[in-house]
Structures are given as C-alpha cells and as structure tokens.
Amino acid sequence: MFIEGMTPQPLPKETSVAPSRAKEEAKLEQACQQFEEMFLQQMLAQMRKTVPKGGMLGGGEKEEMFQGMLDQERAKNWAQEGGIGLANMLFQQMKQNL
C-alpha cells in the first residue's frame, strides 16, 4: 500500500538501541554496586555485634551511631574498590536479561 506524500525513511542514528542499552547497563551496574554496599554494611554490623562492648569511648548510644556511620562509609569505599565481587557477579548475571 502506498500513501501519497509518505515515503519510507531510515531512522536517525540517535534513535538506535545501543545508547539505550549502555544507559541501562550503567544503571544496572550502579544498582549492583549499591546492593553490595548495603550487603557489606550489614555484614560489618553483624561482625561488630560479636566484639565485646567497651573501649576508649565506653559505649553508649552516640558511639553506636558513630560506629554505624563508620561502617556505612567503610562499606561504601570497599564496594567502590571492587568489594568482594558480589556487584560484578550480579551485574554479569542480570545484564543478560536487559
């Protein structure tokens, strides 16, 4: 069927699928890294529970808050440096479903 004034034209290059996939992969990689960061933070918190209370500051609510924030930063830095490989493993598995 031919419609007058309508001729087929190729799609512009900027509508290709490749940049979209690259964006999705970047978002997935970031999500995997954030997941590993949360996992590591929980792991550090559970490990800390096995250590006897006390120390230089004597414990208390403020020290627990400080330790929690410290664990969060340690987990963030650890994950950004490659962590335990959990983020990479998740990314490799999940990118097949994009």
C-alpha positions in Angstrom: 0.0 0.0 0.0 1.3 3.4 -1.0 0.2 6.6 0.7 0.8 9.8 -1.3 3.4 12.0 0.3 4.7 9.3 2.6 8.0 7.7 1.6 9.9 5.4 3.9 12.9 6.9 5.5 15.6 5.3 7.7 15.6 6.1 11.4 18.1 8.8 12.5 21.2 7.3 14.2 20.4 8.9 17.6 17.4 6.6 18.0 19.5 3.5 17.8 19.2 0.9 20.6 22.9 0.8 21.6 23.0 4.1 23.6 19.8 3.0 25.4 21.4 -0.4 26.3 24.5 1.3 27.5 22.5 3.6 29.8 20.6 0.6 31.2 23.8 -1.3 31.8 25.3 1.7 33.6 22.2 2.0 35.8 22.3 -1.7 36.5 25.9 -1.6 37.4 25.3 1.2 39.8 22.4 -0.6 41.4 24.5 -3.8 41.8 27.3 -1.7 43.5 24.8 -0.2 45.9 23.4 -3.6 46.7 26.9 -4.8 47.5 27.5 -1.7 49.6 24.4 -2.5 51.7 25.4 -6.1 52.0 28.8 -5.2 53.3 27.4 -2.7 55.7 25.1 -5.3 57.2 28.0 -7.8 57.3 30.1 -5.2 59.2 27.2 -4.5 61.6 26.8 -8.2 62.4 30.5 -8.7 62.8 30.6 -5.7 65.3 28.0 -7.4 67.4 30.5 -10.2 68.2 33.0 -7.8 69.6 32.7 -7.1 73.4 31.4 -3.7 74.3 33.6 -1.0 75.8 36.7 0.6 74.6 38.0 4.1 74.5 34.6 5.9 74.4 32.9 3.5 76.9 30.0 2.5 74.6 26.6 4.2 74.6 24.1 5.4 72.0 26.4 8.0 70.4 29.2 5.5 70.0 26.8 3.1 68.3 25.7 5.9 66.0 29.3 6.7 65.1 30.1 3.1 64.5 27.1 2.7 62.2 28.2 5.8 60.2 31.7 4.5 60.1 30.6 1.1 58.9 28.5 2.8 56.2 31.5 4.7 54.9 33.8 1.7 55.1 31.2 -0.4 53.1 30.9 2.4 50.5 34.6 2.6 50.0 35.0 -1.1 50.0 32.3 -1.6 47.3 33.7 1.2 45.1 37.1 -0.5 45.2 35.6 -3.8 44.0 34.4 -5.2 47.3 34.1 -8.9 47.5 33.0 -9.3 43.8 29.3 -9.5 44.6 28.3 -6.5 42.5 30.3 -7.8 39.4 28.7 -11.2 39.7 25.2 -9.8 40.0 25.8 -7.4 37.1 27.1 -10.2 34.8 24.0 -12.3 35.6 21.4 -9.6 35.3 22.7 -7.8 32.2 21.7 -10.9 30.2 18.1 -10.0 30.9 18.3 -6.4 29.6 
